[in-house]
Amino acid sequence: MFMKFKKGSATILSVALVLGLATVPSALPAYAESLGNTSNEISKITATFYGDTTSSKGFTWYTSKVFTGSTVQVTKKTSSNADFTNAIEFEGTSSLSTNSGEELVHKAVATGLEANTTYYYRVGDKERGTWSETGTFLTAPKSGEFTFIDIADTQAKSEDEAILSAETLEKALQTVDNAQFVVHNGDIVDTGTKEEQWNWLLGHSQESLLNTTIVPSAGNHEDENYAFYEHFNINAPAGSATETGAYYSYDYSNTHFIVLNSNEDSEKYANFSEDQVEWLKKDAIAAKKAGAKWIIVNIHKGPYTTSNHASDDDIMNDNGVRNQIAPLMAELDIDFVMQGHDHIYARTKPIAQDGKATTPSKVTETLNGETIEYSVDPDGSIYIIPATAGPKVYYKNPSEKLGDSYYNLFERAEENHAAPYGPDPNDDRRPKRSQIQNFVGITVDGNKLTAVTYEIDQSKYDAKPYIVDQFGIIKQDAETPPTSVEPTVSLKDISGHWAKSAIEAGVAAGYISGYSDQSFKPNAKINRAEFISMLGRALQMNETTISLTFTDSKNIPSWATSYISQAVEAEIISGYTDGTFRADKQLNRSEITTWMVRAAKLKVNTKAPLSFSDKNSIPTWAVPYVATAVEEGLVTGVSQNRFAPELMVTRAEAAAFISKLLKVTN
């Protein structure tokens, strides 16, 4: 529930960074007087997605006008220390900052990288021999599970508030320690044209930003004079306007992400140009045709929030976001929409094209010791606003223009969690400032999206993050077998279950039959005899005449004996070192994965890497099998990038495992 956090370390890291770089004097902005405002050499470094996320990365950094070179050096991370002797170099460009006349903005793109690989990098002026601190980044995998963090509204009016926002980011990365990137839903600073605010926020966040990829959308607080676009190397569509922000998209594993710019405007669409809306339509349709399983949107001014801005004209009017853009989300099969702007936590039910909430079937699981509900194949888009990662918070909107019918669209729409601390002393329209911060960890694993929302209360638990919400989405069609089959037996307890398709495919193929009462008991744990029998029927293994020699063979049920004999002869199973088979023992994920690799007759790759956060808890004998299974697509992790080797397997999970095995072997 809690993660270790070194209080104040964001400040310490920023001091170290600034002092460590301050070796060459240069002209500085007139306001460069306090920590985070100054960088004599290289500052405000960000790594972003640019082009193919599996093979490229974009970089932005600022220097004084003395440093005109724009070079990025990249080398694979093979040890704990970076060695740039044989690094790959990429040359970029520089231009004078629009809002900071004494600084140059540098941008470059690294290309031709290997997928799912961690690299060291540094940026700087090669001719002068001036380099930044070393950072790291991870290229996207071509497929498989991934995790990211979602935050919003880090905007700060003072340097102290910027430190608070930087600490939220640092805590988020420590808590969701397997996050491959960070999505920001906009309002990064309070006034985008004031460069000192970027110095504060990016300066105090520099250690975090050096070691992750940031994926931002533009907020209305950075909507002027290229304030957003200059700080991030973003691959905006050719010819699109970038003075108020930028819109763009990218693919990550099986998911297509769309980042919108809600700072544009037109007669037809409040907050959006007609060009952007047409691009959105074409981009989403193209992503579906290209095989994207998920489409996720990042928008600052979203249609479904619960505080001040929920009743704004640009949201509610006929040309407003709720009436014009929200219906498009459902029409374009957008699964999940991440919003900012309204500084309160809320999430909706699935909202269809007509603006009404739908009621999906749900399945429940246990995660982090608590129940989590997954909406199965929801009809419509689910919206979330992750409150704020910074100081400013709002009360829930009491406007009669909204009313019960509006709030009935939400699963979570409570009062701001900062409200119990009373109004802010400097603005009684809002709850106490700087008291509560939030972030969300989101994992996409095949046909399953899991979101865990964390809160930081400066007066509780030593300001360590704790969980306040968790929910998910399951898309059955993402795992539906390619041919439609009708089960020969109707099982009464699988309706709405996430594994229904896999179970019914097994029934149709004859390797799943259920119990005599026509139940399958999908959430019951499966034992060794049951799984081997199911596996034997699925693989249609050859009959055998060998006799079982296990010391506990007499305890093996008669209905399982032949299948276990066949599995022994096929060298799928061998029993325990004491000579027993233990037919009624429940099966864990390490064991089932090992059996599946053997059943698939895969060559075990003893050098295949594992990136699970709990990889050290996987039994030594199982490590090469797990690595091989991951590499071949037989198995993925569970939530938050864990493999959970000792977790017992349910009957539904066993059906899904076998379904994947058959796809691989066929």
VOKE-421902 format. One record per residue (C-alpha): residue in three letters; z, x, y. Coordinates in Angstrom, 2 decimals, padded with zeros to 5 digits. Layout:
// residues N
 rest       Z       X       Y
  Ala       Z       X       Y
...
END
This chain:
// residues 666
 rest       Z       X       Y
  Met  000.00  000.00  000.00
  Phe  000.79  002.89  002.37
  Met -000.93  006.20  002.94
  Lys  000.62  009.41  004.28
  Phe -000.18  010.01  007.94
  Lys  000.84  012.86  010.18
  Lys  001.96  011.16  013.36
  Gly  000.19  012.51  016.41
  Ser -002.20  014.66  014.41
  Ala -005.22  013.29  016.27
  Thr -003.79  014.80  019.43
  Ile -003.01  018.10  017.73
  Leu -006.48  018.31  016.23
  Ser -008.12  017.60  019.58
  Val -006.04  020.30  021.27
  Ala -007.05  022.77  018.58
  Leu -010.69  021.82  018.90
  Val -010.79  022.13  022.67
  Leu -008.86  025.41  022.75
  Gly -010.84  026.84  019.88
  Leu -014.13  026.20  021.67
  Ala -013.13  027.17  025.19
  Thr -014.50  030.73  025.26
  Val -017.47  030.62  027.64
  Pro -017.02  029.28  031.17
  Ser -019.43  026.65  032.40
  Ala -019.84  024.10  035.12
  Leu -017.70  021.04  034.42
  Pro -017.65  017.47  035.73
  Ala -015.35  016.99  038.70
  Tyr -013.06  014.76  036.66
  Ala -012.55  017.38  033.91
  Glu -008.81  017.83  034.34
  Ser -007.02  016.47  031.25
  Leu -007.19  016.93  027.50
  Gly -010.31  015.36  026.01
  Asn -012.24  015.60  029.28
  Thr -013.28  019.22  028.91
  Ser -015.39  021.19  026.48
  Asn -016.65  024.52  027.75
  Glu -019.17  024.73  024.97
  Ile -019.84  021.90  022.53
  Ser -018.28  018.44  022.50
  Lys -018.75  014.80  021.52
  Ile -020.41  015.62  018.20
  Thr -021.50  012.65  016.09
  Ala -023.43  012.39  012.84
  Thr -025.46  009.22  012.30
  Phe -028.01  007.74  009.91
  Tyr -031.55  008.56  010.95
  Gly -034.38  007.68  008.58
  Asp -033.83  007.88  004.81
  Thr -030.06  007.99  004.30
  Thr -030.47  009.85  000.99
  Ser -032.28  012.81  002.55
  Ser -031.68  012.94  006.31
  Lys -028.97  012.87  008.98
  Gly -029.02  012.58  012.77
  Phe -026.79  014.59  015.11
  Thr -025.82  014.35  018.78
  Trp -023.68  016.68  020.86
  Tyr -022.99  017.55  024.50
  Thr -022.77  020.92  026.28
  Ser -022.79  022.26  029.80
  Lys -026.23  023.00  031.25
  Val -025.82  026.66  030.28
  Phe -026.45  025.94  026.61
  Thr -030.05  024.81  026.26
  Gly -030.56  025.53  022.56
  Ser -030.37  022.62  020.12
  Thr -029.97  023.87  016.56
  Val -028.32  022.32  013.51
  Gln -027.45  024.51  010.53
  Val -026.86  022.82  007.18
  Thr -025.70  024.23  003.84
  Lys -024.47  022.65  000.62
  Lys -020.73  022.48  000.19
  Thr -020.06  024.63 -002.86
  Ser -016.67  026.04 -001.91
  Ser -013.75  025.38  000.41
  Asn -015.24  027.59  003.11
  Ala -018.61  027.18  004.77
  Asp -021.09  030.06  004.58
  Phe -024.06  029.61  006.91
  Thr -025.76  032.89  005.97
  Asn -028.59  031.09  004.17
  Ala -028.28  027.76  005.93
  Ile -031.26  025.50  006.56
  Glu -031.97  025.19  010.28
  Phe -033.34  022.25  012.23
  Glu -034.37  022.39  015.87
  Gly -033.75  019.46  018.18
  Thr -034.16  018.65  021.85
  Ser -031.94  018.43  024.91
  Ser -032.01  016.41  028.10
  Leu -029.82  015.93  031.13
  Ser -027.12  013.33  030.61
  Thr -027.77  010.17  032.62
  Asn -024.10  009.57  033.38
  Ser -022.75  013.13  033.40
  Gly -024.98  015.26  035.59
  Glu -023.43  018.58  034.60
  Glu -023.99  018.08  030.86
  Leu -026.91  018.24  028.46
  Val -027.33  015.78  025.59
  His -028.62  017.44  022.42
  Lys -030.15  015.58  019.48
  Ala -031.54  016.82  016.17
  Val -032.37  015.49  012.69
  Ala -031.85  017.26  009.37
  Thr -034.37  016.25  006.70
  Gly -035.33  017.12  003.12
  Leu -031.71  016.95  001.90
  Glu -030.57  016.07 -001.62
  Ala -029.17  012.62 -002.35
  Asn -025.46  012.09 -002.95
  Thr -024.63  015.64 -001.85
  Thr -021.95  016.96  000.48
  Tyr -023.08  019.44  003.13
  Tyr -021.40  021.64  005.70
  Tyr -022.99  021.66  009.15
  Arg -022.59  023.06  012.60
  Val -024.49  022.49  015.84
  Gly -025.08  024.77  018.77
  Asp -027.20  027.24  020.70
  Lys -028.50  029.79  018.21
  Glu -029.87  032.17  020.84
  Arg -026.45  032.45  022.48
  Gly -024.64  032.54  019.14
  Thr -022.52  029.57  020.18
  Trp -021.60  027.09  017.45
  Ser -019.40  024.06  017.05
  Glu -016.58  023.70  014.62
  Thr -017.81  023.12  011.04
  Gly -018.27  019.54  009.93
  Thr -019.19  017.87  006.65
  Phe -021.35  014.92  005.70
  Leu -022.44  013.17  002.51
  Thr -025.98  011.98  001.91
  Ala -026.35  008.51  000.41
  Pro -026.73  008.01 -003.34
  Lys -029.99  006.49 -004.54
  Ser -027.98  003.82 -006.35
  Gly -024.45  002.94 -007.36
  Glu -021.18  001.92 -005.77
  Phe -020.24  002.89 -002.23
  Thr -017.45  002.25  000.27
  Phe -017.37  002.16  004.06
  Ile -014.93  001.33  006.85
  Asp -015.48 -001.36  009.49
  Ile -013.78 -001.13  012.91
  Ala -014.37 -002.66  016.34
  Asp -013.42 -002.41  020.01
  Thr -011.82  001.02  020.35
  Gln -012.27  000.67  024.12
  Ala -009.51  002.37  026.08
  Lys -008.69  002.36  029.80
  Ser -006.64  005.57  029.65
  Glu -006.50  008.75  027.67
  Asp -003.29  007.64  025.93
  Glu -005.08  004.51  024.73
  Ala -007.99  006.65  023.52
  Ile -005.52  008.67  021.46
  Leu -004.30  005.42  019.89
  Ser -007.88  004.48  018.93
  Ala -008.48  007.97  017.54
  Glu -005.35  007.67  015.43
  Thr -006.56  004.33  014.06
  Leu -009.80  005.99  012.93
  Glu -007.90  008.87  011.38
  Lys -005.54  006.52  009.53
  Ala -008.47  004.45  008.32
  Leu -010.18  007.52  006.86
  Gln -006.93  008.63  005.22
  Thr -006.28  005.18  003.78
  Val -009.82  004.44  002.58
  Asp -010.30  008.05  001.57
  Asn -013.51  007.45 -000.38
  Ala -015.37  005.92  002.58
  Gln -018.86  007.37  002.92
  Phe -019.33  006.17  006.51
  Val -017.72  004.20  009.34
  Val -019.31  001.12  010.92
  His -018.32  000.36  014.52
  Asn -018.93 -003.16  015.83
  Gly -019.19 -002.15  019.48
  Asp -017.19 -001.70  022.68
  Ile -016.58  001.91  021.84
  Val -015.30  002.71  025.34
  Asp -014.17  000.52  028.23
  Thr -016.80  001.55  030.79
  Gly -019.80  003.25  029.25
  Thr -021.04  004.85  032.46
  Lys -017.73  006.71  032.93
  Glu -018.27  009.85  030.87
  Glu -014.60  010.77  030.94
  Gln -013.92  007.79  028.63
  Trp -016.38  009.17  026.08
  Asn -014.67  012.54  026.47
  Trp -011.33  010.92  025.72
  Leu -012.37  008.87  022.71
  Leu -014.85  011.21  021.05
  Gly -012.74  014.23  021.96
  His -009.56  012.96  020.35
  Ser -011.59  011.60  017.41
  Gln -013.61  014.79  016.98
  Glu -011.95  016.00  013.78
  Ser -012.56  012.62  012.17
  Leu -016.11  012.36  013.48
  Leu -016.95  015.85  012.26
  Asn -016.30  014.68  008.71
  Thr -017.90  011.26  008.50
  Thr -021.03  009.40  009.52
  Ile -020.62  006.87  012.32
  Val -022.84  003.75  012.41
  Pro -022.29  002.01  015.76
  Ser -023.56 -001.11  017.47
  Ala -023.60 -001.36  021.25
  Gly -020.89 -003.43  022.94
  Asn -021.09 -005.06  026.34
  His -018.80 -002.34  027.72
  Glu -021.51  000.29  027.14
  Asp -024.50 -001.88  028.11
  Glu -025.82  000.06  031.11
  Asn -027.76  003.20  031.93
  Tyr -028.33  004.44  028.36
  Ala -024.56  004.93  027.94
  Phe -024.68  003.91  024.26
  Tyr -027.99  005.39  023.21
  Glu -027.35  008.88  024.58
  His -024.21  009.38  022.46
  Phe -025.78  008.58  019.08
  Asn -028.99  009.76  017.43
  Ile -030.37  006.42  016.29
  Asn -033.79  005.66  014.84
  Ala -034.61  002.66  017.03
  Pro -037.94  000.85  016.45
  Ala -040.84  002.40  018.33
  Gly -041.20  000.92  021.79
  Ser -037.86 -000.93  021.76
  Ala -035.69 -000.89  024.86
  Thr -032.63  001.38  024.73
  Glu -031.11  001.19  028.22
  Thr -028.56 -001.47  027.17
  Gly -028.09 -000.27  023.58
  Ala -030.25 -000.18  020.48
  Tyr -031.10 -002.14  017.36
  Tyr -032.02 -000.47  014.08
  Ser -031.60 -000.71  010.31
  Tyr -031.02  001.50  007.29
  Asp -030.68  001.31  003.51
  Tyr -027.66  002.54  001.59
  Ser -027.80  002.27 -002.22
  Asn -028.70 -001.37 -003.01
  Thr -027.82 -002.66  000.48
  His -029.83 -003.08  003.66
  Phe -027.86 -002.87  006.91
  Ile -029.12 -004.35  010.17
  Val -027.51 -003.32  013.48
  Leu -028.23 -005.66  016.39
  Asn -027.99 -005.13  020.14
  Ser -026.37 -008.18  021.77
  Asn -026.79 -006.75  025.27
  Glu -030.36 -007.94  025.73
  Asp -031.28 -011.35  027.13
  Ser -034.16 -013.81  027.29
  Glu -034.70 -017.43  028.19
  Lys -034.99 -018.36  024.54
  Tyr -032.10 -016.27  023.24
  Ala -028.87 -015.47  025.07
  Asn -027.93 -011.81  024.42
  Phe -031.20 -011.07  022.63
  Ser -034.80 -010.37  023.56
  Glu -037.54 -012.22  021.76
  Asp -038.85 -008.86  020.54
  Gln -035.54 -008.08  018.88
  Val -035.33 -011.45  017.14
  Glu -038.86 -011.08  015.79
  Trp -037.98 -007.60  014.57
  Leu -034.85 -008.99  012.87
  Lys -036.92 -011.56  010.97
  Lys -039.52 -009.05  009.81
  Asp -036.93 -006.43  008.93
  Ala -034.81 -008.77  006.78
  Ile -037.85 -010.18  004.97
  Ala -039.19 -006.68  004.30
  Ala -035.80 -005.58  002.94
  Lys -035.73 -008.47  000.46
  Lys -039.27 -007.69 -000.68
  Ala -038.28 -004.05 -001.15
  Gly -035.50 -005.11 -003.53
  Ala -032.34 -005.05 -001.40
  Lys -029.54 -006.86 -003.27
  Trp -027.41 -007.24 -000.16
  Ile -028.14 -007.59  003.55
  Ile -025.26 -006.88  005.92
  Val -025.46 -007.30  009.70
  Asn -023.45 -005.55  012.42
  Ile -023.37 -007.42  015.76
  His -021.03 -007.07  018.73
  Lys -021.20 -010.55  020.25
  Gly -021.06 -012.61  017.09
  Pro -021.29 -016.40  016.73
  Tyr -018.07 -017.08  014.80
  Thr -014.86 -015.71  016.27
  Thr -011.59 -017.35  017.23
  Ser -010.48 -015.99  020.60
  Asn -011.63 -016.02  024.24
  His -015.32 -015.45  023.66
  Ala -015.73 -018.17  021.00
  Ser -016.31 -020.72  023.79
  Asp -018.42 -018.55  026.11
  Asp -021.71 -020.00  027.33
  Asp -023.77 -017.20  025.77
  Ile -022.27 -018.19  022.42
  Met -022.14 -022.01  022.69
  Asn -025.10 -023.02  024.87
  Asp -028.36 -024.29  023.41
  Asn -029.84 -020.80  023.59
  Gly -026.52 -019.24  022.57
  Val -025.84 -017.02  019.59
  Arg -024.20 -019.78  017.55
  Asn -027.15 -022.14  017.95
  Gln -030.02 -019.66  017.76
  Ile -029.00 -016.49  015.90
  Ala -026.47 -017.86  013.39
  Pro -028.97 -020.23  011.72
  Leu -031.29 -017.24  011.26
  Met -028.58 -015.40  009.35
  Ala -028.49 -018.09  006.69
  Glu -032.27 -018.57  006.72
  Leu -032.82 -014.83  006.17
  Asp -030.23 -014.69  003.35
  Ile -027.87 -012.43  005.26
  Asp -024.81 -012.07  003.05
  Phe -022.18 -010.67  005.38
  Val -021.90 -010.35  009.17
  Met -019.49 -007.93  010.89
  Gln -018.65 -008.87  014.50
  Gly -016.71 -007.46  017.46
  His -015.99 -008.53  021.05
  Asp -013.14 -010.99  020.48
  His -010.17 -008.75  019.59
  Ile -008.62 -010.97  016.90
  Tyr -008.81 -011.04  013.11
  Ala -010.75 -013.90  011.51
  Arg -013.21 -014.59  008.70
  Thr -015.28 -017.63  007.87
  Lys -016.25 -019.60  004.85
  Pro -019.96 -019.30  003.97
  Ile -021.87 -020.95  006.83
  Ala -025.24 -022.51  006.03
  Gln -028.31 -022.86  008.26
  Asp -027.08 -026.21  009.60
  Gly -023.87 -024.62  010.89
  Lys -021.69 -026.28  008.28
  Ala -019.32 -024.49  005.93
  Thr -020.11 -024.61  002.23
  Thr -017.68 -024.48 -000.66
  Pro -018.62 -021.88 -003.25
  Ser -017.02 -021.59 -006.66
  Lys -014.43 -018.83 -006.72
  Val -013.01 -016.42 -009.24
  Thr -009.72 -014.62 -008.86
  Glu -008.75 -011.12 -009.84
  Thr -005.82 -008.83 -009.14
  Leu -006.26 -006.02 -006.65
  Asn -003.59 -003.84 -005.04
  Gly -001.01 -005.93 -006.89
  Glu -002.15 -009.15 -005.21
  Thr -004.61 -011.94 -006.02
  Ile -008.08 -011.61 -004.53
  Glu -010.62 -014.43 -004.40
  Tyr -014.35 -013.83 -004.78
  Ser -016.87 -016.39 -003.54
  Val -019.59 -016.70 -006.19
  Asp -023.17 -017.02 -004.95
  Pro -022.12 -018.47 -001.58
  Asp -024.62 -020.71  000.17
  Gly -024.67 -019.21  003.64
  Ser -023.44 -016.13  005.48
  Ile -019.79 -015.02  005.63
  Tyr -018.61 -013.66  009.01
  Ile -015.70 -011.35  009.77
  Ile -014.23 -009.93  012.94
  Pro -011.82 -007.06  012.15
  Ala -009.73 -007.51  015.32
  Thr -009.43 -004.25  017.24
  Ala -008.98 -000.59  016.39
  Gly -007.82  000.02  019.94
  Pro -005.29 -001.32  022.44
  Lys -006.63 -004.67  023.71
  Val -005.91 -007.95  021.88
  Tyr -006.50 -011.64  022.66
  Tyr -004.71 -014.90  021.87
  Lys -006.37 -017.52  019.68
  Asn -008.68 -019.80  021.68
  Pro -007.12 -023.26  022.31
  Ser -010.23 -024.71  024.00
  Glu -010.98 -028.36  023.24
  Lys -014.66 -027.37  023.13
  Leu -013.90 -025.83  019.73
  Gly -011.43 -028.18  018.02
  Asp -010.54 -028.68  014.36
  Ser -014.13 -029.01  013.20
  Tyr -014.84 -025.50  014.42
  Tyr -011.70 -023.93  012.97
  Asn -012.37 -025.64  009.64
  Leu -015.30 -023.22  009.28
  Phe -012.79 -020.41  008.76
  Glu -010.83 -019.08  005.81
  Arg -008.59 -017.07  008.16
  Ala -008.10 -018.17  011.77
  Glu -004.44 -017.57  012.58
  Glu -002.90 -016.56  015.88
  Asn -003.19 -012.91  016.84
  His -000.65 -010.84  014.94
  Ala  000.42 -009.24  018.23
  Ala  001.44 -012.63  019.66
  Pro  005.06 -012.49  018.36
  Tyr  005.62 -009.48  020.63
  Gly  005.00 -011.64  023.68
  Pro  002.53 -011.35  026.56
  Asp  001.41 -008.01  027.87
  Pro  003.55 -007.01  030.89
  Asn  000.41 -006.27  032.93
  Asp -001.63 -009.31  031.87
  Asp  000.19 -012.39  030.56
  Arg -003.12 -013.94  029.44
  Arg -003.06 -011.56  026.47
  Pro -000.57 -010.42  023.84
  Lys  001.19 -007.09  024.15
  Arg -001.33 -004.28  024.44
  Ser -001.48 -001.33  021.96
  Gln  000.83 -003.03  019.44
  Ile -001.52 -004.02  016.57
  Gln -004.68 -002.35  015.24
  Asn -006.87 -003.25  012.26
  Phe -009.64 -001.89  010.07
  Val -011.41 -003.03  006.90
  Gly -012.38 -001.06  003.79
  Ile -015.50 -002.53  002.13
  Thr -016.87 -001.61 -001.30
  Val -020.25 -002.69 -002.64
  Asp -020.53 -002.26 -006.40
  Gly -023.70 -003.75 -007.87
  Asn -023.41 -007.51 -007.47
  Lys -019.87 -007.38 -006.10
  Leu -018.57 -006.87 -002.54
  Thr -014.85 -006.30 -002.03
  Ala -013.19 -006.19  001.40
  Val -009.59 -005.11  002.06
  Thr -008.21 -005.55  005.58
  Tyr -005.46 -003.26  006.83
  Glu -003.16 -003.63  009.80
  Ile -001.17 -001.10  011.79
  Asp  001.90 -002.39  013.61
  Gln  003.38  000.28  015.87
  Ser  006.86 -001.19  015.23
  Lys  006.66 -001.45  011.42
  Tyr  006.50  000.92  008.46
  Asp  006.34  003.98  010.70
  Ala  002.96  002.70  011.97
  Lys  001.38  003.17  008.55
  Pro -001.44  000.82  007.47
  Tyr -000.62 -002.13  005.23
  Ile -002.82 -004.82  003.67
  Val -003.05 -008.22  005.36
  Asp -006.12 -009.71  003.67
  Gln -008.54 -009.10  000.83
  Phe -011.55 -011.09 -000.32
  Gly -014.94 -010.64 -001.90
  Ile -018.38 -011.95 -002.79
  Ile -020.10 -011.96 -006.18
  Lys -023.83 -012.48 -006.47
  Gln -024.57 -013.60 -010.00
  Asp -028.30 -013.44 -009.47
  Ala -028.02 -009.71 -008.87
  Glu -027.22 -009.22 -012.55
  Thr -029.15 -012.13 -014.07
  Pro -031.22 -011.03 -017.08
  Pro -034.97 -010.96 -016.38
  Thr -035.76 -013.75 -018.80
  Ser -034.13 -017.14 -018.59
  Val -032.28 -018.05 -021.77
  Glu -030.44 -021.18 -022.76
  Pro -027.20 -020.59 -024.63
  Thr -027.08 -022.09 -028.09
  Val -023.35 -022.71 -027.73
  Ser -021.74 -024.22 -024.66
  Leu -018.56 -022.37 -023.73
  Lys -016.23 -024.54 -021.73
  Asp -014.34 -021.89 -019.74
  Ile -017.01 -019.71 -018.14
  Ser -018.34 -022.03 -015.43
  Gly -018.20 -020.18 -012.11
  His -017.10 -016.95 -013.74
  Trp -018.66 -013.78 -012.30
  Ala -019.82 -012.72 -015.82
  Lys -021.25 -016.12 -016.79
  Ser -024.84 -014.83 -016.97
  Ala -023.93 -011.89 -019.19
  Ile -021.82 -014.09 -021.47
  Glu -024.54 -016.72 -021.81
  Ala -027.12 -014.01 -022.53
  Gly -024.87 -012.78 -025.33
  Val -024.51 -016.29 -026.72
  Ala -028.27 -016.77 -026.66
  Ala -028.85 -013.42 -028.37
  Gly -026.26 -014.20 -031.02
  Tyr -023.71 -011.46 -030.41
  Ile -021.23 -013.73 -028.60
  Ser -019.98 -016.89 -030.26
  Gly -016.66 -017.75 -028.67
  Tyr -013.70 -019.41 -030.36
  Ser -013.60 -022.54 -032.50
  Asp -012.41 -024.62 -029.53
  Gln -015.62 -023.64 -027.64
  Ser -013.74 -021.32 -025.31
  Phe -014.55 -017.68 -024.62
  Lys -011.31 -016.69 -022.89
  Pro -013.19 -014.41 -020.46
  Asn -010.10 -012.97 -018.79
  Ala -008.26 -012.18 -022.02
  Lys -008.06 -008.52 -022.98
  Ile -010.38 -007.49 -025.80
  Asn -009.16 -005.46 -028.77
  Arg -010.96 -002.72 -030.68
  Ala -012.02 -004.88 -033.62
  Glu -013.39 -007.64 -031.37
  Phe -015.45 -005.25 -029.26
  Ile -016.95 -003.33 -032.19
  Ser -017.93 -006.63 -033.81
  Met -019.59 -007.79 -030.59
  Leu -021.30 -004.41 -030.18
  Gly -022.48 -004.34 -033.80
  Arg -024.12 -007.76 -033.48
  Ala -025.73 -006.79 -030.15
  Leu -027.22 -003.55 -031.51
  Gln -028.09 -005.09 -034.88
  Met -026.89 -001.95 -036.63
  Asn -027.99 -001.19 -040.16
  Glu -025.93 -002.45 -043.06
  Thr -023.83  000.22 -044.75
  Thr -022.13  000.66 -048.10
  Ile -019.52  003.15 -046.97
  Ser -015.90  002.22 -047.38
  Leu -013.41  002.52 -044.59
  Thr -010.86  005.30 -045.07
  Phe -008.56  004.56 -042.15
  Thr -004.93  004.59 -043.19
  Asp -004.53  001.12 -041.70
  Ser -007.80 -000.32 -043.11
  Lys -005.86 -003.16 -044.72
  Asn -004.97 -004.37 -041.23
  Ile -008.61 -004.68 -040.13
  Pro -009.73 -008.35 -040.14
  Ser -012.33 -009.12 -042.80
  Trp -014.79 -010.43 -040.17
  Ala -014.77 -007.03 -038.48
  Thr -014.91 -004.71 -041.48
  Ser -018.68 -004.41 -041.83
  Tyr -019.24 -003.83 -038.11
  Ile -016.55 -001.14 -037.99
  Ser -018.10  000.52 -041.07
  Gln -021.51  000.51 -039.38
  Ala -020.04  001.98 -036.18
  Val -018.35  004.75 -038.14
  Glu -021.60  005.65 -039.92
  Ala -023.45  005.60 -036.56
  Glu -020.78  008.00 -035.22
  Ile -019.81  005.59 -032.45
  Ile -016.15  005.52 -033.50
  Ser -013.95  007.84 -035.52
  Gly -010.42  006.53 -035.20
  Tyr -007.27  008.32 -034.09
  Thr -006.05  011.77 -035.12
  Asp -003.39  010.22 -037.34
  Gly -006.08  008.52 -039.43
  Thr -005.57  005.01 -038.05
  Phe -008.10  002.68 -036.41
  Arg -005.62  000.24 -034.77
  Ala -007.92 -002.78 -034.86
  Asp -005.68 -004.99 -032.74
  Lys -005.09 -002.42 -030.00
  Gln -006.48 -003.40 -026.61
  Leu -009.38 -001.31 -025.37
  Asn -009.28  000.65 -022.11
  Arg -012.14  001.74 -019.87
  Ser -012.15  005.35 -021.09
  Glu -012.56  004.26 -024.70
  Ile -015.20  001.61 -024.13
  Thr -017.24  003.98 -021.97
  Thr -017.16  006.66 -024.64
  Trp -018.30  004.21 -027.31
  Met -021.13  002.92 -025.15
  Val -022.49  006.42 -024.48
  Arg -022.45  007.13 -028.21
  Ala -024.00  003.75 -029.02
  Ala -026.81  004.42 -026.53
  Lys -027.38  007.81 -028.17
  Leu -027.30  009.48 -024.78
  Lys -027.12  013.25 -024.49
  Val -023.71  013.99 -023.01
  Asn -023.98  015.89 -019.74
  Thr -020.94  018.16 -019.61
  Lys -021.83  019.28 -016.08
  Ala -022.38  015.89 -014.48
  Pro -020.08  015.54 -011.42
  Leu -017.57  012.76 -010.88
  Ser -016.64  011.48 -007.43
  Phe -014.00  008.88 -008.36
  Ser -010.82  009.22 -006.35
  Asp -008.79  009.11 -009.59
  Lys -011.05  011.44 -011.59
  Asn -008.12  013.71 -012.42
  Ser -006.47  010.89 -014.37
  Ile -009.44  010.45 -016.73
  Pro -008.53  011.92 -020.17
  Thr -010.20  015.28 -020.74
  Trp -012.01  014.08 -023.85
  Ala -013.50  011.16 -021.92
  Val -014.66  013.02 -018.79
  Pro -018.16  014.02 -020.02
  Tyr -018.74  010.53 -021.42
  Val -017.69  008.85 -018.17
  Ala -019.85  011.25 -016.13
  Thr -022.84  010.59 -018.38
  Ala -022.32  006.82 -018.27
  Val -022.19  006.86 -014.47
  Glu -025.31  009.03 -014.30
  Glu -027.21  006.66 -016.62
  Gly -026.04  003.49 -014.89
  Leu -023.93  002.28 -017.82
  Val -020.72  002.04 -015.85
  Thr -019.49  002.02 -012.27
  Gly -016.04  002.28 -010.77
  Val -013.68 -000.44 -009.72
  Ser -012.59 -001.13 -006.15
  Gln -011.95  001.68 -003.67
  Asn -013.91  004.24 -005.73
  Arg -011.51  004.34 -008.69
  Phe -012.55  004.57 -012.32
  Ala -009.18  003.26 -013.61
  Pro -009.43  004.95 -017.03
  Glu -006.37  003.24 -018.52
  Leu -007.23 -000.26 -017.28
  Met -007.59 -002.64 -020.21
  Val -010.98 -004.32 -020.58
  Thr -011.36 -008.11 -020.57
  Arg -013.72 -010.04 -022.82
  Ala -015.91 -010.84 -019.82
  Glu -016.09 -007.17 -018.85
  Ala -017.00 -006.29 -022.43
  Ala -019.89 -008.77 -022.28
  Ala -021.07 -007.19 -019.02
  Phe -020.77 -003.68 -020.49
  Ile -022.93 -004.64 -023.46
  Ser -025.46 -006.33 -021.18
  Lys -025.83 -003.05 -019.29
  Leu -026.03 -001.09 -022.54
  Leu -028.89 -003.22 -023.80
  Lys -030.79 -002.71 -020.54
  Val -030.41  001.06 -020.87
  Thr -031.35  001.21 -024.55
  Asn -034.31 -001.10 -024.06
END
